[in-house]
Amino acid sequence: MHCRRAILLSAAAWPLASRAQQPFPSRTLKIVVPNAAGGAADLTARTVAEKISGPLGQAVVIENKPSAGGIVAGEAVARAEPDGHTLLLVSSGTAVSAALFKSLPFDTVKDFAPVSLLATFDLAIVVSEAGRFKTLAELLAYARANPGKLNIGTPQIGTTQHLAAELFKSTAGIDAQVVPFNGTPPVITALRGGQIDAAIDILGPLMGQVQGGALRPLAVLGAQRAPQLAAVPAARETGGALAKFDVSSWNGLAVPAKTPPAAIARLNRELHAALALPDVKKRLLELNLVAHGSTPAQLGEHLAADTRRWAEVIERAKIPRQ
């Protein structure tokens, strides 16, 4: 009797053991993107998916699940089987959501395991080419001489751009009004029409206007000059209170928590190889992104640091949590 029971238990456990011993990956992989198809996040995911599919020996498909704060995509991946076959595109927006929302259906730290950064992309402060400001120093001088009169437009409340503008004005020590609009196009319209003095936004959507001569970039907000605008200084080059200013957007990939370390290591290795390819670097640069891999630990630290920073900005600016 005991022998028969042992055989039955062994037979029941065999499928689980068999699955556990399967090489990774053993089926199609899926990258869940919390943005609509066609945007920079989606195109980044598709670019790397195409390149890692061959080395992994499996198809890598993209599933778009856009929603406020990336909640739908995050919840889907948090609940997925932790075997490395389902990945989430995380970004600076993920950090903002963790800081902005009172509650989420997942824990950004505990429910995901980071894999690697994919790319970084610049934010910029721009003005109308026909406007009064030619340099960032001129804008700052005006703001300090005219407290409360400078208006800086951004996309919606709670976006990385909006919070970056709040951080910029507090770091620079200026009294300025941050004016959120319903997206980038209205910001550009207001800037060109003279309704606002300046704007802070992701560089990519502004490049057409910059290259067309309608907008003048005064500075990028990251630690270095943007490769596609080498003549435009970083804000920190102004010195003073902005000497250490460094704000940029980024995206990367994560998997559900408890995913085997071996699967994470394999994904990280293939992503690094893909991001080193000249055509991948070129494609991302065309999207105004810079290919940028990392270790899983570095991505985790990046996400945690951004979450802390934006939580402080939200509290200081008295932005209502959602």
N, C-alpha and C positions, 0 to 999 in steps of 0.2 A: 504493500500500500504506500509506504513511504517512498519507495523507489519510483512508483508510478507518478506520485505527486511531484517528485523532483524532476522527472522527465517533462511533465506538463509545464512546470514553472520555467524550466530551461527553454522549452519550445516557445513559450510566451515572450520570454525575454530576448529571444534570438533576433526578431525584426529590429528591436531597439538597438541591440549591439551592432547589428549589420549596418544600420543607418549611421551609427556613431563612427564606424570604421570607414565609411565611404570617403573617398578623397574629395577635397574641396577645390572647386565647386562641382556639384553633381547635377545641377540643372540650371535653367535660365535665371540670371540675376535681374533684379529690378531696382532702379533708382527712383525713389519717390521725390518729386520736386514740388515744393509748396508755392509754385508760381505758374502762371499760364504759359502755354507753349509760345515760343518765339522770342522771349525775353532773354537777357544775358544769363540768368541762372539756368534756364532751360537749355540754352545753346552750349553753355559750359558743360553741363551734364552730358549732353549728346556727343560733344566732342571727345570727352574722355571715355565715354561708354564705347564708342566705336573703336578706340585704340586698345582698350583692355580686353575686349571680347575675344580677340584672337589668342593672346597669351593665356587667357583663362580657359579657353576651349569651350566657352558657353556664350550664348547670346546675352546681351545686356540691354534691357528695355527701359524706357523712360515712362513713368506714370505721373502725369500732372494732376495735382490736387490743390489748386489755389484756394485760399481762404484767409480771413483776417488773422494776422499773427502766425500764419503757417500751422494753425492748430490741427486741421484735418489731416494733413500729411504727417505731422509729428505723432498724432495718436495712432495712425495706421501703422507706422514703423515701430512705435513703442510696443505694440501688441503683436507684432510679427514674430515668427519663429526665430530665435536667436542663433541662426546657423550661418550668417554671413551672406545669405542670398538676397536679403532686402536691405537697402541702404537709404539713408535720408540725406538730401542736400541741406546742410545747415549753413548759416550765414550770420553776418552781423545782425540781421533781422531776428534771428533766433535768440540772440542775446537781448535785444530790445524787448521781445515778447516776454522773456523770463522776468525782466525787470518791470514791465508795464502792466501785465495782467495780474489781477489779484489771485486768480487760480487758473491752472491749466490742467487738462486731463492726463498730464504726464509730468514727470520731473526732468527738467532739461539736463541735470547732472546725473541723476541716478538711473534714468531709464535708457540712456544712450551711451555707447562706447565710441569715442572718436577714432577716426581712421587716418585722415590726412586733410590738410588744407589743399585747395585746388588753385585758387587765384586770389589776388588782391586787386582792388580797383579804387581809384582816387575820387575824392570829393573836391570840389573847387568853389571858390567864391568868385562870382562873375558880376559884371556891371554892363550896362548898355554901352556900346562903342561910342554913342553920341552923348553919354553922360558926363558928369563933372569929374569923376575919379579916373585917374590914369594909373595909379599905383595903390597898393594896400596901405602904405604909409599915409597917403592923402586921405583915404577913407577913414582910417583910425584917427587922424588929426581932426577931421570934421566931426566925427562922433564925440570926441572928447571936448571939443569946443561948443558942441550943440547937443547937450544931453537929451535923450528921448526923441530926437528928430530923425535919426537914421532908421530906415525900414529895411529889413532883410527878409526876403521871401524864401519859402521852402515848400516842398510837398507836405502832405497831411501831417497832422499832429501825431506824434509817436513814431514817426519814421526815423531811420538813422540820420537822414539829412536834417530833420527838424531838431533832433537832439544835438547833432553836431553844431548847429547854429547857436543853440542855447549855450553849449560848452564854449564855443568860440567867443561869444560876447562876455561870458563870465571870466574866462581866462584872460582876455584882452583888457578887461576892466572897463568896458564901455557900457553906457546906458543906451540900448538900442531896442527897437521893437521887432520881434520875430513874428512874421505874418505867414501862417500856413495857408496853402491853396490846395485845391483838389487835384493834385498831380503836377507833373512837370510842365506840360503845355500851358496851363494858366499862369504858372510862374514866369515863363518866358514872355508871354503876352503882356503881363503886368510890367515886367522889367523893360521891355522895349517901348511900352507905352508911357513910361515915366511914373507909374503908380507906386513903384517901389524903387529904392536906391540900389539895391544889390540882391543877390540870391546865392544860396548855398545848395548845391545839388550834386548828385553823382555826375562825374565828368562825361561819361559816355553819351547820355541823352542830350548833352549840351554841345557836343563836338561839331555837329552840323552848323549850328548857329555861330560857333566860334570860327570855324573854317570859312563860313560865309561872310564874316566881318560884321555880324550884327551884335555879337557879344564879345566883351573883352575879359579874359580871365586874369584876375589880379593875383591869385595864388592858389596852389593846391594845398590841401590840408594834411597830407601825409608827411612822413619823415623825410622823403626825398622828392625831387622833381619828377613829374610824370614823363615817361619816355617819349610819349607822343606830343608833349609840350615842353621840350627841353629849355626853352627860353623863359618859361614862366616859373618864378621862384616858389619855393615852399613857404608857407606862412611863417614857419619858425625862423626863416632867414631874416625876418624883420627884427628879430631879437627881442629884448625886453621880456615882458610877460609871456610872449608867445615863443620864446626860445626853445621850449621843449614840447611845443604843441605837435600832436601826432594823432590824426584821426583818419582812418580809411575804412572802406568796406571790404568784405572778404566773403568767400564761400568755401565749403569743404564737404566732406562726407563722413557720416557716422552710421553705426549699425545698432541694433538693439543691444541693451546691456546683456551680459552673460554670453555673448558671442565668443566662441573659442578663440584664444589668443593667436593660434596658428592661422585661422581664417583672416583675422585682422592684419596679421603680418603679411600674408600673401596679397591681400588687397592693397596694402600700403606700398608693397614692392612694385606691383604692376602700375599703380597710379604714378609713382615717382618716375618709372620708365616712360610712361605716356607723356607726362608733363615735360620731360626732357627732350621730346621730339621737336625738331625745328618747325614742322608744319603745325603742331599743336600750339607752340609758342606764338607763331605767326597768326593763327586763327584767333586765339584769345586776344592778342594785341589789336586785331581788327575790331574786336568787341570792346576795346578799351580796358582790357583786363591784362594783368601780368601773371603768367603761370608761376605758381608758388606752392611747392609741396611742403610737408612737415612730418614730424613724427606724430603718432597718436597723442603722446603726452603734450607736445607743443600745441596741438589743436585744442586739447582740453583746457590748457592754461589760457589760451587766447579767448576761448568762449567764456571762461569764468571771469577773466579780467574785464572783458567787455560788459558782461552782465553787471558786475559791481560798478563799473564806471557809469553806465546808463542809469542804474538805480539811483546813484547819487545826483545825476543831472536831473532826473525826473523829480526827485524830492526837492532839490534846490529851486527848480523852476516852478514848483507847485503844479505840475501837470497831473490831472486826476488819473488815478489808476483805473484800468478798465476791468 
